[in-house]
Every structure is written in structure tokens, then in C-alpha cells.
Amino acid sequence: MRRDERGQASLLIIGFAVVIVSLIVVVVDASVAFLERQSLDSLADGAALYGADAAAQGTEVYTGGIGKGDLDLTAARARAGVAEYLRKVGAYADHPGLSAHVTVHGDSVVVRISSRIDLPFSVPGGPEVAGVSSTGSAVVRPD
């Protein structure tokens, strides 16, 4: 007695197609998240530098110089500088849900930027929106 094996190749092809489509979905979603993270890396670094410059220099540096010793970093000026930088570069329009957290530790300004991204594909059981964040820092030391 011979067994009928017709249709087995079709089942195998459909199975491989599902696997390939799943891999494509994962790669595309991961690529979108990676590119967003790189963009946030640039924003965080730029914001930290701008915030450190604003916090350390202020207007008194331009009228009286930096004097002797370390520059006095203030958290309020650093936050204002970071917010101004993010507005100037249009970060809030480019990255929906963008938030920035600024801390000043001694002679350094640390900026943590977070944003959400809408993933192009959603896997059943997976998130449709993902969170991405990046941290940048700048150190101010007059030499």
C-alpha cells in the first residue's frame, strides 16, 4: 500500500513563509528602534554640551571672565539650556513623547532623553509602541 504524500510540500512552503515573514518583522522593528536610539544619542550629547555651556558660563562670564577655580554649574541653568537646545533643533516635533531629565553632579551635566516609537509592525502579544532612551553627559573643567 502506498501513502499519498501530496500537499506536504505546500505545508512546508507555507511554514517557511511564516518564518521568513516573522524574521522580516523583527528585523524591521529592531532597525527602527536602533535608528531612533542613535538619533536620541546625538540629541542627548548635544543637549548635555549645550546645557553644560549654559550652566557654566551664564552672562557673568562674558562680563567678568571665568576667574579662578572651577566654574559654578547650576541645575536650573543646565535645565534651561537643555530645553532651549531641544526646542532649537526641533526635537519635540521629530520625536513624539520626548522627555528630558537633567542632573548636575559636581562639574558634569547628565542628560537622559526618552521617547516613544510606533513600531511599523506589531507581533501578536508584542508591544505596538516601544520606549527608547539615551544618556549624554558633558564635563566642565577650565584648564
Summary of the structure (lengths in Angstrom):
residues: 143
radius of gyration: 24.8
end to end distance: 91.5
largest distance: 101.5
contacts: 377
relative contact order: 0.19
helix: 51%
strand: 20%
